[in-house]
Amino acid sequence: MKERLISLDVLRGLTMILMTIVNNPGDWGHVYPPLLHAEWHGCTPTDLVFPTFLLIVGVSIVLATPVKALNGPVLQRIVTRTLRIFCLGMFSGFFVRIHLFGLEGNALLAARLAVTAAVVIALFSDYDRKWQFVTAAGIFALMIGLAFSGIEPFNTVRIPGVLQRIAVVYLIASLLYVKTGWRTQATVGAVLLLAYWGIMTLIPVPGLGEANLEKGTNLAAWLDNLLLPGHLWASSKTWDPEGILSTLPAIGTGIAGLLIGTLLTSRGLTKAEKVKYMLIGGLAGVVTGWLWSLTFPLNKALWTSSFVLYAGGWALLSLAVLYYVIDLKGHSKWMTFFVIFGVNPMVVFFFTGMIFRVLNAVKVARPGGGFEKMDFVPYFYQYQLVPFFHDPRNASLAQALLLVALWYLILLFLYRKKLIFKV
């Protein structure tokens, strides 16, 4: 296993653990407030998780690119990885829509698992780079084709998503990094944030009137519904928190990561100086973002420019503290638990959703319900977990923590075998 920046792995691991916890409660009606996203405007600790990961993506691009050059092989590698990440995100929505040869029940589940295994091998395996690109491009074209074919049930599959946004940010940030210097990158990031502010607050929404930042009636929602009708977040159906327009400032988050990565790899600075500059930058981001929020509110769903600075500032402060403790002071032994999660993030991203989809395909008889059956996960939660807790919020949290424990055992095995799966 090659030498890595342990503090970055720890921050990535912390981010993955928090993401697993906040995305998988036993009951969404009973969750501690800090583990919920802000209803609309505002920012909770949960809202900081995804931007922290995107910032880490930017830092990782710098660490993984010792020589800056854009040629055929480099471009192919970047595009291939982009397609692989995007396809993994989209496939999560395709899994329950796969129907083959009229199969039902366990036979259908087995068929879906077989297709999933083929996709996992195709998108996670390391083989000839040319064929990686061809395979990823083929899977991408197939899924996009099915989504727009009008064939049910693919005509309502979600196209945006968390992994999809990561893929787009990775693509743009990677190309920007290998072709430009840090000053140009900072300029592009600033332009994106200022332009997004102007677009969202000055341009009228067609058919709805003046520019606004309200749920479902803002310009970003209008564009999502115009270009991707029927393929948006199931909870809204008319807009998407990982939508098209809000990806522009998200690229700004990735660019912030590029700048931090450039700082961390600078040979002209000591580790102590790097910590100092990260602390200054983090505080500046938090304060500037908060001040900007007075006119352009913090909003994760819209990924507002103020949110980029505010969330990025907190992420940078967290990295600065970890870098000081681990890389400057050398205290890293107690960090192994987090590193285990940090070195295989895509495995956790993809398979967490798949675990629940597979388990819910297993039907269990409801106690006292005669022949009535229910999905396994709600059965396990309601009848096997809830009875152990007086406070339903603790029961809800317990299910998420059990998933973290399960992932720890899986990832510990991979870590000890020195298996790191990259897409």
C-alpha positions in Angstrom: 0.0 0.0 0.0 1.7 3.2 -1.1 2.4 6.1 1.3 -0.7 8.3 1.8 -1.5 11.5 3.5 -3.0 9.9 6.6 -4.8 13.1 7.8 -6.7 13.3 4.5 -7.6 9.6 4.8 -8.8 10.2 8.3 -11.0 13.1 7.3 -12.4 11.1 4.4 -13.1 8.2 6.8 -14.9 10.5 9.2 -16.9 11.9 6.3 -17.9 8.4 5.1 -18.9 7.4 8.7 -21.0 10.5 9.1 -22.5 10.0 5.7 -23.5 6.4 6.5 -25.0 7.5 9.8 -27.1 10.4 8.5 -28.3 8.6 5.4 -29.5 5.4 7.1 -31.6 6.0 10.2 -34.1 3.4 11.2 -36.9 5.9 11.2 -36.7 9.3 9.5 -39.5 10.5 11.9 -37.2 10.0 14.9 -33.8 11.5 14.3 -31.7 13.8 16.4 -31.7 17.3 14.9 -28.0 17.6 14.2 -28.3 14.4 12.0 -30.9 16.0 9.7 -30.4 18.4 6.9 -31.7 21.9 7.2 -35.3 22.1 6.1 -34.2 24.7 3.5 -32.1 27.8 4.3 -29.6 27.2 7.1 -26.8 24.7 7.8 -26.6 21.8 10.2 -23.6 19.5 10.8 -25.1 17.0 8.4 -25.1 19.6 5.6 -21.3 19.8 5.9 -20.7 16.2 5.1 -21.1 16.2 1.3 -19.1 19.4 0.6 -16.3 18.1 2.8 -16.1 15.0 0.6 -16.1 17.1 -2.6 -13.3 19.3 -1.2 -11.3 16.1 -0.4 -11.9 15.1 -4.1 -10.1 18.2 -5.1 -7.2 17.7 -2.7 -6.9 14.1 -3.9 -6.6 15.1 -7.5 -3.5 17.1 -6.7 -1.9 14.3 -4.6 -2.6 11.7 -7.3 -1.1 13.9 -10.1 2.6 14.4 -9.4 3.2 15.5 -13.0 0.8 18.0 -14.6 0.2 17.1 -18.3 -2.8 16.7 -20.5 -2.2 14.1 -23.2 -4.2 11.2 -24.6 -3.6 8.7 -21.8 -4.2 11.3 -19.1 -7.4 12.5 -20.7 -8.6 8.9 -21.2 -7.9 8.1 -17.5 -9.8 11.2 -16.3 -12.8 10.5 -18.6 -12.9 6.8 -17.7 -12.9 7.5 -14.0 -15.7 10.1 -14.5 -17.8 7.7 -16.4 -17.2 4.9 -13.9 -18.3 7.1 -10.9 -21.3 8.4 -12.8 -22.4 5.0 -13.8 -22.2 3.6 -10.3 -24.4 6.4 -9.1 -27.0 5.8 -11.8 -27.0 2.1 -11.4 -28.2 2.4 -7.9 -31.5 3.7 -9.3 -31.6 1.0 -12.0 -31.3 -2.0 -9.6 -34.9 -2.3 -8.5 -36.1 -1.5 -12.1 -34.4 -4.5 -13.7 -36.9 -7.1 -14.9 -35.7 -10.2 -16.9 -37.7 -12.9 -18.6 -40.7 -12.4 -16.4 -38.9 -13.6 -13.3 -40.3 -12.9 -9.8 -39.3 -13.2 -6.2 -36.0 -14.9 -5.4 -35.4 -15.7 -9.0 -35.7 -12.0 -9.9 -33.4 -11.0 -7.0 -30.8 -13.5 -8.2 -31.0 -12.0 -11.7 -30.6 -8.5 -10.4 -27.6 -9.6 -8.3 -26.0 -11.2 -11.3 -26.4 -8.0 -13.3 -25.0 -6.0 -10.3 -22.0 -8.4 -10.1 -21.3 -7.8 -13.8 -21.4 -4.0 -13.3 -19.2 -4.2 -10.3 -16.6 -6.2 -12.1 -16.7 -3.9 -15.1 -16.5 -0.6 -13.1 -14.3 -1.6 -10.1 -11.8 -3.9 -11.7 -8.3 -2.9 -13.0 -7.7 -4.1 -16.5 -6.6 -2.6 -19.9 -7.2 1.1 -19.8 -8.6 1.2 -23.3 -11.2 -1.4 -22.4 -12.0 0.3 -19.1 -13.0 3.4 -21.1 -15.0 1.4 -23.7 -16.8 -0.6 -21.0 -17.7 2.5 -19.0 -18.8 4.5 -22.0 -20.9 1.5 -23.1 -22.6 1.2 -19.7 -23.2 5.0 -19.6 -24.7 5.0 -23.1 -27.0 2.1 -22.2 -28.3 3.6 -19.0 -28.9 7.0 -20.5 -30.5 5.4 -23.5 -32.9 3.4 -21.3 -33.7 6.5 -19.2 -34.8 8.5 -22.3 -36.3 5.5 -24.2 -39.7 6.0 -22.7 -39.6 2.3 -21.6 -41.2 1.7 -18.2 -39.9 1.7 -15.5 -36.7 3.3 -16.7 -38.4 6.5 -17.8 -38.5 7.8 -14.3 -35.0 6.7 -13.1 -33.1 9.5 -11.4 -30.2 10.9 -13.4 -28.6 13.4 -11.0 -27.2 12.1 -7.7 -24.4 12.3 -5.2 -22.0 10.1 -7.1 -23.0 11.7 -10.3 -22.1 15.2 -8.9 -18.8 13.8 -7.6 -18.1 12.5 -11.2 -18.8 15.9 -12.8 -16.8 17.9 -10.2 -13.9 15.4 -10.6 -13.9 15.8 -14.4 -13.8 19.6 -14.4 -11.4 20.0 -11.5 -9.0 17.4 -13.0 -8.9 19.1 -16.4 -8.5 22.5 -14.7 -5.7 21.3 -12.5 -3.6 19.7 -15.3 -4.0 22.7 -17.6 -3.7 25.7 -15.3 -1.9 27.1 -12.3 -3.4 27.9 -8.9 -4.0 31.5 -9.7 -6.2 30.6 -12.7 -8.0 28.0 -10.6 -8.7 30.5 -7.9 -10.0 32.9 -10.5 -12.3 30.3 -12.1 -13.6 29.4 -8.6 -14.4 33.0 -7.7 -16.1 33.6 -11.1 -18.3 30.5 -10.6 -19.4 31.6 -7.2 -20.1 35.2 -8.2 -21.8 34.1 -11.5 -24.0 31.7 -9.6 -25.0 34.4 -7.1 -26.0 36.7 -10.0 -27.8 34.0 -11.9 -29.9 32.9 -8.9 -30.7 36.4 -7.6 -31.1 38.5 -10.8 -32.5 36.3 -13.6 -36.3 36.0 -13.6 -37.7 32.4 -13.6 -39.5 31.8 -16.9 -43.3 31.4 -16.3 -43.0 32.1 -12.6 -41.7 35.7 -12.3 -38.9 37.3 -10.4 -35.8 35.6 -9.3 -36.2 33.8 -5.9 -34.5 31.2 -3.7 -37.6 29.4 -2.6 -38.1 25.6 -2.8 -39.3 24.4 -6.2 -39.7 27.9 -7.8 -36.1 29.1 -8.2 -34.2 29.1 -11.5 -32.2 26.0 -10.6 -35.5 24.0 -10.1 -36.9 25.4 -13.3 -33.8 24.2 -15.3 -33.9 20.8 -13.7 -37.5 20.3 -14.6 -37.0 21.6 -18.1 -34.1 19.4 -19.0 -34.7 16.3 -16.8 -38.4 15.9 -16.4 -39.3 12.7 -14.7 -35.6 12.0 -13.8 -35.3 14.0 -10.7 -35.2 13.3 -6.9 -38.1 11.2 -5.9 -39.0 13.3 -2.9 -39.6 16.4 -5.0 -40.1 15.1 -8.6 -39.7 18.7 -9.9 -36.2 19.7 -8.7 -33.1 17.9 -7.6 -30.6 18.8 -4.7 -27.8 17.5 -7.0 -29.3 19.3 -10.1 -27.7 20.9 -13.1 -27.3 24.6 -12.2 -26.2 24.0 -8.6 -23.3 21.8 -9.9 -21.6 25.0 -10.9 -20.8 26.2 -7.4 -20.1 22.6 -6.4 -17.3 22.7 -8.9 -16.1 25.7 -6.8 -15.9 23.4 -3.8 -13.7 21.0 -5.9 -11.5 23.9 -6.9 -11.0 24.9 -3.3 -9.7 21.4 -2.8 -7.2 21.9 -5.6 -5.9 25.0 -3.9 -5.5 23.2 -0.6 -3.8 20.2 -2.3 -1.4 22.7 -3.9 -0.6 24.1 -0.5 -0.1 20.7 1.0 2.3 19.7 -1.7 4.3 22.9 -1.6 8.0 22.2 -0.9 8.6 25.8 0.1 6.6 25.6 3.2 7.1 23.8 6.5 4.3 21.6 7.9 3.8 24.2 10.7 3.4 26.9 8.0 0.9 24.8 6.1 -1.2 24.4 9.3 -1.1 28.1 9.8 -2.3 28.9 6.3 -5.0 26.2 6.5 -6.3 27.7 9.8 -6.3 31.2 8.3 -8.0 30.0 5.1 -10.6 28.0 7.0 -11.5 30.9 9.3 -11.7 33.2 6.3 -14.1 30.8 4.6 -16.4 30.4 7.6 -16.6 34.2 8.2 -16.9 35.2 4.6 -19.5 32.5 3.9 -21.5 33.6 7.0 -21.4 37.3 6.0 -22.4 36.5 2.4 -25.3 34.4 3.8 -26.9 37.6 5.0 -27.8 38.3 1.4 -27.4 34.8 -0.2 -28.5 32.3 2.4 -26.7 29.1 3.3 -28.5 26.4 1.4 -27.1 22.9 0.7 -29.9 22.0 -1.7 -29.1 25.1 -3.8 -25.4 24.8 -3.0 -25.3 28.6 -2.7 -22.0 30.4 -3.0 -22.1 31.4 0.7 -22.6 27.7 1.5 -19.5 26.8 -0.6 -17.3 29.2 1.5 -18.9 28.4 4.8 -18.8 24.6 4.4 -15.4 24.6 2.8 -14.1 26.7 5.7 -15.2 24.2 8.2 -13.8 21.3 6.2 -10.4 23.1 5.9 -10.4 23.8 9.7 -11.0 20.1 10.3 -8.2 19.1 7.9 -5.8 21.6 9.5 -6.4 20.1 13.0 -6.0 16.6 11.7 -2.9 17.5 9.7 -1.4 19.2 12.9 -2.1 16.2 15.1 -1.2 13.4 12.6 1.3 14.7 10.1 3.0 17.4 12.2 2.9 15.8 15.7 2.9 12.1 14.5 -0.1 10.9 16.6 -1.7 8.5 14.1 -2.0 5.1 15.9 -5.5 5.8 17.1 -6.6 6.8 13.7 -6.8 3.4 12.1 -10.5 3.0 12.5 -11.1 6.1 10.4 -8.4 5.3 7.9 -10.1 2.0 7.2 -13.2 3.9 6.0 -11.1 6.5 4.2 -9.2 4.3 1.8 -12.2 2.6 0.2 -14.9 5.3 0.0 -16.4 4.2 -3.3 -17.1 0.8 -1.9 -19.1 2.3 0.9 -20.8 4.8 -1.4 -22.0 2.2 -3.8 -22.7 -0.8 -1.7 -24.5 0.9 1.2 -27.5 1.6 -1.0 -27.3 -1.8 -2.6 -27.3 -3.5 0.8 -30.7 -2.1 1.7 -32.1 -2.7 -1.8 -31.1 -6.4 -1.6 -32.3 -6.8 2.0 -35.7 -5.2 1.2 -36.1 -7.6 -1.6 -36.4 -10.3 1.1 -39.9 -10.5 2.4 -40.6 -11.6 6.0 -43.9 -12.6 7.5 -45.3 -9.8 9.8 -45.8 -11.1 13.3 -49.5 -11.8 13.9 -50.2 -10.7 10.3 -51.2 -14.0 8.9 -50.0 -14.3 5.3 -49.0 -10.6 5.1 -45.3 -10.0 4.5 -43.1 -6.9 4.8 -39.6 -5.9 3.6 -36.8 -7.2 5.8 -35.2 -3.9 6.9 -38.4 -2.3 8.3 -39.2 -5.7 9.9 -35.8 -5.9 11.5 -36.0 -2.4 12.8 -39.6 -2.5 14.1 -39.6 -5.9 15.6 -36.0 -6.7 16.5 -34.4 -3.3 17.3 -37.0 -0.9 18.6 -38.1 -3.1 21.6 -34.6 -2.6 23.1 -34.9 1.2 23.3 -37.2 3.6 25.3 -36.4 6.6 23.1 -37.2 5.9 19.4 -34.4 8.3 18.3 -31.9 6.0 20.0 -33.4 3.0 18.1 -33.2 4.9 14.9 -29.6 5.9 15.5 -28.8 2.3 16.5 -29.7 1.0 13.1 -27.3 3.4 11.4 -24.5 2.5 13.9 -25.1 -1.2 13.2 -24.5 -0.5 9.5 -21.3 1.4 10.4 -20.2 -1.7 12.5 -20.9 -4.0 9.6 -18.9 -1.8 7.2 -16.1 -1.7 9.7 -15.8 -5.5 9.6 -15.9 -5.6 5.8 -13.4 -2.7 5.4 -11.1 -4.1 8.1 -10.8 -7.3 6.0 -10.0 -5.3 2.9 -7.5 -3.1 4.7 -5.6 -6.1 6.1 -5.5 -7.7 2.7 -4.3 -4.3 1.3 -7.2 -4.2 -1.1 -8.0 -0.7 -2.2 -10.7 -0.4 -4.9 -10.6 2.6 -7.1 -12.9 3.3 -10.0 
